[in-house]
Amino acid sequence: MAEITIREVLIWEFGESVLENPDFSRVVKQVTEVLMQQPPIAKALTRLINEMGLSRTD
């Protein structure tokens, strides 16, 4: 869910035209990996996802 959240934030920030960039998926993955390696950021992002009801329960 973190990767989806980061993807949506980047689209919101840079506009939907960013989807036309062939490297967009790779950038999303790399940004997510870097952020999730930082414990305070990973904790905050996880909390945000949970509070928004976006976490998977299956």
C-alpha positions in Angstrom: 0.0 0.0 0.0 2.9 2.4 0.6 3.9 2.2 -3.1 0.3 3.0 -4.2 0.2 5.9 -1.8 3.5 7.3 -3.0 2.4 6.9 -6.6 -0.8 8.9 -5.9 1.1 11.6 -4.1 3.5 12.0 -7.0 0.7 12.2 -9.5 -1.1 14.7 -7.3 2.1 16.8 -7.0 3.3 16.6 -10.6 0.1 16.1 -12.5 -1.2 13.2 -14.5 1.3 13.9 -17.3 3.9 12.3 -15.1 2.3 9.0 -16.0 3.6 9.5 -19.6 7.2 9.1 -18.3 8.4 5.6 -19.0 10.5 5.6 -15.9 7.6 6.7 -13.6 7.0 3.2 -12.1 10.7 2.7 -11.4 10.9 6.1 -9.7 7.8 5.3 -7.6 9.4 2.0 -6.5 12.7 3.6 -5.7 11.2 6.5 -3.7 9.0 4.1 -1.8 12.0 1.8 -0.9 14.1 4.8 0.3 11.3 6.2 2.4 10.4 2.9 3.9 14.0 2.4 5.0 13.7 5.5 7.3 12.0 4.2 10.4 10.2 7.5 11.4 8.9 8.0 7.8 7.9 4.3 7.5 6.0 4.5 10.7 4.3 7.8 9.8 3.4 6.5 6.3 2.0 3.2 7.7 0.0 5.1 10.3 -1.4 7.4 7.6 -2.4 4.4 5.4 -4.1 2.8 8.4 -5.9 5.9 9.4 -7.2 6.4 5.9 -8.5 2.8 5.9 -6.3 1.9 3.0 -4.5 -1.0 4.6 -5.3 -4.5 3.4 -7.0 -6.8 5.8 -7.0 -10.0 3.6 
